[in-house]
C-alpha cells in the first residue's frame, strides 16, 4: 500500500529566479536522471510552487511504499545527478539533503472515509 509524505520547503529570499532556472534544468537536462533516481528509491515525486506573502514555498509530495526512507536517500551518492540535486537544494533552500531531516511532517487530518 502506498504512503504519502508532503513537505513545505521555503525558497531562500532572493533565490526565486535561480530556483525557476534550476527547476527548468531538472525538468529538461536532468529529467531522465530525476525519474530514474526516484524509481530506484521507490517513490513518485511531485513538486508544487506556492506563492505567499512571506515568500515562495515548494510543496514536495512523495508517494511510495516508504517515502520517508526514500527522502533520507535523496542526497546519498556521488553521481552527477545527486551532486546536481544536492547542490541545488543547499543553494536554493539552505539545507543539506545529505543529512537526515531533523523531523518529518505529521499528518493531521485525512478526509478518506
ChimeraX attribute file (.defattr): number of C-alpha atoms within 10 A of each C-alpha:
attribute: neighborCount
match mode: 1-to-1
recipient: residues
	/A:1	5
	/A:2	10
	/A:3	12
	/A:4	16
	/A:5	18
	/A:6	19
	/A:7	15
	/A:8	16
	/A:9	17
	/A:10	18
	/A:11	20
	/A:12	16
	/A:13	11
	/A:14	11
	/A:15	14
	/A:16	16
	/A:17	10
	/A:18	14
	/A:19	19
	/A:20	12
	/A:21	12
	/A:22	17
	/A:23	15
	/A:24	13
	/A:25	12
	/A:26	18
	/A:27	14
	/A:28	11
	/A:29	10
	/A:30	16
	/A:31	15
	/A:32	12
	/A:33	15
	/A:34	18
	/A:35	15
	/A:36	11
	/A:37	18
	/A:38	18
	/A:39	14
	/A:40	10
	/A:41	19
	/A:42	17
	/A:43	24
	/A:44	16
	/A:45	18
	/A:46	11
	/A:47	14
	/A:48	11
	/A:49	15
	/A:50	13
	/A:51	10
	/A:52	8
	/A:53	5
	/A:54	8
	/A:55	13
	/A:56	19
	/A:57	19
	/A:58	17
	/A:59	16
	/A:60	15
	/A:61	17
	/A:62	24
	/A:63	18
	/A:64	20
	/A:65	15
	/A:66	17
	/A:67	22
	/A:68	20
	/A:69	14
	/A:70	21
	/A:71	20
	/A:72	15
	/A:73	18
	/A:74	18
	/A:75	21
	/A:76	14
	/A:77	12
	/A:78	9
	/A:79	8
	/A:80	10
	/A:81	18
	/A:82	20
	/A:83	15
	/A:84	15
	/A:85	18
	/A:86	18
	/A:87	18
	/A:88	20
	/A:89	20
	/A:90	14
	/A:91	16
	/A:92	19
	/A:93	19
	/A:94	14
	/A:95	15
	/A:96	15
	/A:97	21
	/A:98	19
	/A:99	12
	/A:100	15
	/A:101	12
	/A:102	5
	/A:103	6
	/A:104	12
	/A:105	10
	/A:106	9
	/A:107	9
	/A:108	5
	/A:109	6
	/A:110	6
	/A:111	4
	/A:112	4
	/A:113	3
